[in-house]
Amino acid sequence: MLTSHELLLKFWHDPRYVFSEIQVEYVDRGAPGDRSTVSGRDIRILDAYYFEIAMDQRVKYIPYHRIRKLRYEGITLWER
């Protein structure tokens, strides 16, 4: 089974997929239910230890261990 990071890299690099269709649900302390979801179109960088998202004129760094669910076109592909 692929890790969340490996799966994101696959969708990032494979031309058969549209990365903007990825939805990443992650632990976000202080958010409702301590969870937030981001679309692939808001992900700017996939680093070795975190991914970077652009939100409301600022950048947020999310470590991969906070990812709880990955969906592509509404279908859950990976869940912790």
C-alpha positions as CSV (number, residue, x, y, z in Angstrom):
1,M,0.0,0.0,0.0
2,L,1.3,3.5,-0.9
3,T,1.8,6.1,1.8
4,S,-0.2,9.4,1.5
5,H,3.0,11.1,0.3
6,E,3.6,8.5,-2.4
7,L,0.0,8.6,-3.6
8,L,0.1,12.4,-3.8
9,L,3.4,12.3,-5.8
10,K,1.8,9.7,-8.2
11,F,-1.1,12.0,-8.9
12,W,1.2,15.1,-9.1
13,H,3.4,13.5,-11.8
14,D,1.1,11.1,-13.7
15,P,-0.4,12.9,-16.7
16,R,-3.4,10.5,-16.6
17,Y,-4.7,12.3,-13.5
18,V,-5.9,15.9,-12.9
19,F,-4.2,16.9,-9.7
20,S,-6.8,19.6,-9.0
21,E,-9.3,16.8,-8.5
22,I,-7.5,15.5,-5.4
23,Q,-9.0,16.4,-2.0
24,V,-6.8,16.1,1.1
25,E,-8.4,15.9,4.5
26,Y,-6.0,16.6,7.3
27,V,-5.8,17.3,11.1
28,D,-6.1,21.1,11.6
29,R,-6.1,22.0,15.2
30,G,-8.7,24.8,15.9
31,A,-10.7,24.1,12.8
32,P,-14.3,22.7,13.2
33,G,-13.8,19.1,14.3
34,D,-10.1,19.6,14.1
35,R,-10.2,18.7,10.4
36,S,-9.8,20.7,7.2
37,T,-9.9,19.8,3.5
38,V,-7.8,21.2,0.7
39,S,-8.1,20.8,-3.0
40,G,-5.2,19.8,-5.2
41,R,-5.4,23.2,-6.9
42,D,-4.4,24.9,-3.7
43,I,-1.3,22.6,-3.1
44,R,1.8,24.4,-4.2
45,I,4.7,22.1,-3.2
46,L,5.1,18.4,-2.2
47,D,8.2,18.5,-0.1
48,A,9.8,15.4,1.5
49,Y,8.2,16.0,4.9
50,Y,5.2,18.3,4.2
51,F,3.0,19.8,1.5
52,E,2.5,23.5,1.1
53,I,-0.9,25.1,0.5
54,A,-1.9,28.7,-0.3
55,M,-4.7,30.0,1.8
56,D,-6.1,33.5,2.0
57,Q,-2.9,35.3,1.0
58,R,-0.7,33.2,3.2
59,V,1.2,29.8,3.0
60,K,0.5,26.9,5.3
61,Y,2.8,23.9,5.7
62,I,1.1,20.6,6.5
63,P,3.2,17.5,7.6
64,Y,2.2,14.3,5.8
65,H,1.5,12.5,9.1
66,R,-1.5,14.9,9.6
67,I,-3.3,13.6,6.5
68,R,-6.3,11.5,7.3
69,K,-8.0,11.0,3.9
70,L,-7.3,11.3,0.2
71,R,-10.1,11.5,-2.3
72,Y,-10.0,11.7,-6.1
73,E,-13.1,12.8,-7.9
74,G,-15.1,12.1,-4.8
75,I,-13.8,8.5,-4.3
76,T,-11.8,7.7,-1.2
77,L,-8.4,6.3,-2.2
78,W,-6.5,6.3,1.1
79,E,-7.6,6.7,4.7
80,R,-5.9,6.5,8.0
